[in-house]
Amino acid sequence: MSTILITGGAGFIAHHTIKEILDNTDWNIISLDRLDFSGNLNRLYDMLKDHDQKHRVKIVHHDLKAEINQTTSNLIGSVDYILHMAANPHVDKSIKDPLGTVLDNVVGTCNILNFARTQLPSLKRFIYFSTDEIFGPAPAGMDFTEYARYNSKNPYSASKAGGEELAVAFHNTYKLPVYIIHSMNVFGVRQQAAAFIPICIRKILNDEVLTIHSDSTLTKIPTRKYVNASDVAEAILLLLQKDVESMDEGLVKVPKFNIVGMEKIDILTIAKTIAGCIGKPLNYKLTSSDRPGADLDYSLAGTKLNDLGWYPKTSFKDSIPSIVDWYLKNKEWIS
């Protein structure tokens, strides 16, 4: 029986991944988390409370800004897989405190990579979970491939790019079996209340005005290829189990994959769709976004995962009604 260590296991995407692993493998799972504004044990409790395999999940508390000492290492034990999802994901926080974000996302990544070295040679896979934001805004009609040049527009995306390059370096230097994932915007149940979709639901329910950011002309609305968290979890498990030959793209030999939703959708359309699900009007105002680091359009190509047989199972429009219904029944997650 294998064991996987998931950093940030109480986070939004990670807890969906834990469920996917429980449902489709016999692996034991160790969730390593510091439990801050992103990590919430209530996610794991809510997801696991009726799961007949919850005994396979162990929770270890640790802040990755500090190295994993012997005591924490003993609590973790030997692992076969490491999925590094822990991160400080907030752009605004990174703009106010760049160093804090670097400590979380670069130093933290170095510390888990150093721990991974202690698991060699038996470690089968180290997956670094990155973001579409490292590539910056996409020009019209362009989808960035996995090996596109970094063009970070804020300290958060730069810190994720820095962590990614560290993972590549550990692959090259120590032969760590690294894969890298870039994901586009993820949605689903138990998301942070400060995320766009929970905000939409809350504002619409309370008859409040929703602010929609756009360009300076108030004509271009930000667009994303939203992907369901359950689809992301399925893709992650595939890459944990799938052996892929070195990509050798531009001399970068670490396999990299983009997780991409079915269709590109702008955030105003998202808000209108949610309002339709709730059955209430959408009151909104457009405003020009002058926040540093704000990008109007992220877009990735997902063909490498498609070549492995993975495609998202549901579109945003098909899956959002059930997700909105879940939030309406569990309003503590939007308040």
Secondary structure, DSSP 8 states (H G I E B T S, - for coil): --EEEEETTTSHHHHHHHHHHHHH---EEEEEE--SSS--HHHHHHHHTT-TTGGGEEEEE--TTS---HHHHHHH---SEEEE------HHHHHH-HHHHHIIIIIHHHHHHHHHHTTTTT--EEEEEEEGGGG----TT--B-TT------SHHHHHHHHHHHHHHHHHHHH---EEEEEE--EE-TT--TTSHHHHHHHHHHTT--EEEEE-TTS----EE--EEHHHHHHHHHHHHH-------BTTB-S-EEEE--SS-EEHHHHHHHHHHHHTS---EEEEE---TT--SB--B--HHHHHTT---SS-HHHHHHHHHHHHHH-GGGT-
